[in-house]
Amino acid sequence: MNFHFIIKFVCLIGITTLVSSDECKPTPPDIIGPYYFPKPPKLQQFCTGDPEKDRLKTLLVHGHVYKQDCKTPIPHVRIEIWQADHEGNYMMSTDCRGHFKTDKHGYYEVSTIHPGRYSIGVDEILYRPAHLHFKVFGRRGHKSLVTQMYFAGDTYLGNNDSCYICSSDKKDLIIQTQHYCHTNNATDCIDIANFDIVLERGKGTLIVQ
């Protein structure tokens, strides 16, 4: 599906969720994991090299990066994303990692595929829930943030996560995707995840270690 066509979908359904001032707090941090590599390529379409991409549903992830007041967007913030492919493999060859910047309104959007779960247990019974990794570089007096985005309904969230120090139990990191079809043709359907990020004031980097 053409990326600009996906953007049109978002405009049509008008998904621009702001963080509620009553629930205003910085986005929780998470671990960086073993698969982070610095200086990834500039991308807005991820996992384009996945051999199964044409049969997989497109996932559009979008949102804003806000200051700690949850109201003021931060423009031109560098964000790095990396994820597993649909089989749960982290491979550079599938282009499932890259960087981009928020626009002048603090907004970002990228298209990708749903990441697969992967096992870290010898008996393949211990799984991590599906997730996307984010590294957000702080600006204008705000800390950088390492976090992850999870999917509502995943049976491996929280206590079932094989990573006992990960933050898959944090509700602010668990996103309910919205399914949208432009026509009755299944190939015109996408899932949309709104993931707003609120940075904490200060210096340094928030990360779980």
ZIMOPE-V827208 format. One record per residue. N is the residue number from 0. RES is the residue in one letter. OMEGA is omega in whole degrees, 0 to 359 (NA if undefined). D_LAST is the distance of its C-alpha to the last C-alpha in Angstrom with 1 decimal. Layout:
# ZIMOPE-V827208
{{N,RES,OMEGA,D_LAST} {N,RES,OMEGA,D_LAST}}
This chain:
# ZIMOPE-V827208
{{0,M,180,38.3} {1,N,184,38.7} {2,F,180,35.7} {3,H,176,38.1} {4,F,177,39.6} {5,I,178,36.2} {6,I,179,35.9} {7,K,176,39.4} {8,F,182,38.2} {9,V,179,35.7} {10,C,182,38.5} {11,L,184,40.8} {12,I,170,38.7} {13,G,180,37.4} {14,I,177,33.7} {15,T,184,32.3} {16,T,174,30.3} {17,L,178,29.4} {18,V,179,26.8} {19,S,180,28.8} {20,S,179,29.2} {21,D,181,29.2} {22,E,188,25.7} {23,C,173,24.4} {24,K,181,20.7} {25,P,177,17.8} {26,T,182,16.2} {27,P,176,13.0} {28,P,178,9.8} {29,D,178,8.0} {30,I,177,6.0} {31,I,178,8.2} {32,G,185,9.4} {33,P,188,11.8} {34,Y,178,14.7} {35,Y,173,14.1} {36,F,180,17.0} {37,P,176,17.9} {38,K,175,21.3} {39,P,181,22.1} {40,P,176,25.7} {41,K,184,27.0} {42,L,165,27.5} {43,Q,173,28.5} {44,Q,187,29.5} {45,F,176,26.8} {46,C,180,27.4} {47,T,179,31.1} {48,G,179,31.3} {49,D,184,30.6} {50,P,180,33.9} {51,E,188,33.9} {52,K,185,33.2} {53,D,180,36.9} {54,R,183,36.9} {55,L,179,33.5} {56,K,178,33.3} {57,T,175,31.9} {58,L,176,28.9} {59,L,179,29.0} {60,V,182,25.9} {61,H,179,26.7} {62,G,178,26.0} {63,H,169,25.7} {64,V,184,23.2} {65,Y,167,24.1} {66,K,185,23.8} {67,Q,177,22.5} {68,D,179,26.1} {69,C,181,25.7} {70,K,187,29.1} {71,T,179,29.0} {72,P,179,27.8} {73,I,181,26.3} {74,P,170,28.2} {75,H,176,27.3} {76,V,176,23.5} {77,R,177,22.0} {78,I,172,20.0} {79,E,178,18.7} {80,I,170,18.7} {81,W,186,18.3} {82,Q,173,19.1} {83,A,173,20.8} {84,D,187,24.6} {85,H,179,26.7} {86,E,179,26.4} {87,G,180,22.6} {88,N,174,22.6} {89,Y,183,20.7} {90,M,177,23.6} {91,M,185,24.3} {92,S,181,27.9} {93,T,179,27.6} {94,D,180,26.5} {95,C,175,23.6} {96,R,181,21.5} {97,G,178,22.7} {98,H,177,22.7} {99,F,177,25.1} {100,K,173,25.7} {101,T,179,26.7} {102,D,183,30.4} {103,K,177,32.3} {104,H,181,31.7} {105,G,186,27.9} {106,Y,175,28.4} {107,Y,171,27.1} {108,E,179,28.0} {109,V,174,27.4} {110,S,181,29.0} {111,T,174,27.4} {112,I,176,27.7} {113,H,177,25.9} {114,P,177,23.0} {115,G,172,23.5} {116,R,175,21.5} {117,Y,182,20.5} {118,S,173,20.3} {119,I,180,17.8} {120,G,180,20.2} {121,V,182,23.1} {122,D,179,25.5} {123,E,176,24.2} {124,I,179,23.9} {125,L,186,20.2} {126,Y,167,19.4} {127,R,175,16.8} {128,P,177,18.6} {129,A,184,19.9} {130,H,170,17.8} {131,L,176,17.7} {132,H,176,14.8} {133,F,166,15.2} {134,K,185,14.4} {135,V,185,16.6} {136,F,185,17.8} {137,G,176,18.8} {138,R,173,22.4} {139,R,175,25.0} {140,G,181,22.9} {141,H,182,19.9} {142,K,168,16.2} {143,S,185,14.7} {144,L,169,12.6} {145,V,182,10.5} {146,T,178,11.5} {147,Q,176,13.6} {148,M,182,17.2} {149,Y,185,18.6} {150,F,179,22.2} {151,A,178,24.2} {152,G,179,25.9} {153,D,184,23.5} {154,T,182,24.0} {155,Y,176,20.5} {156,L,171,18.7} {157,G,184,17.1} {158,N,180,18.0} {159,N,179,19.4} {160,D,180,16.2} {161,S,175,15.5} {162,C,188,11.7} {163,Y,179,11.4} {164,I,181,7.9} {165,C,188,9.1} {166,S,183,11.2} {167,S,174,14.5} {168,D,182,16.1} {169,K,186,16.0} {170,K,180,19.6} {171,D,180,19.1} {172,L,183,17.3} {173,I,188,20.1} {174,I,172,23.1} {175,Q,180,26.7} {176,T,176,28.3} {177,Q,182,32.0} {178,H,181,34.5} {179,Y,177,37.2} {180,C,180,40.3} {181,H,178,42.6} {182,T,176,45.4} {183,N,179,46.3} {184,N,184,45.1} {185,A,181,41.8} {186,T,178,40.9} {187,D,181,40.8} {188,C,177,38.0} {189,I,170,34.4} {190,D,184,31.5} {191,I,179,30.0} {192,A,176,26.6} {193,N,183,26.3} {194,F,175,22.8} {195,D,184,23.0} {196,I,179,20.0} {197,V,181,20.1} {198,L,180,18.3} {199,E,177,17.8} {200,R,177,20.0} {201,G,180,18.9} {202,K,178,17.4} {203,G,184,14.1} {204,T,173,11.4} {205,L,183,9.6} {206,I,174,6.3} {207,V,182,3.8} {208,Q,NA,0.0}}
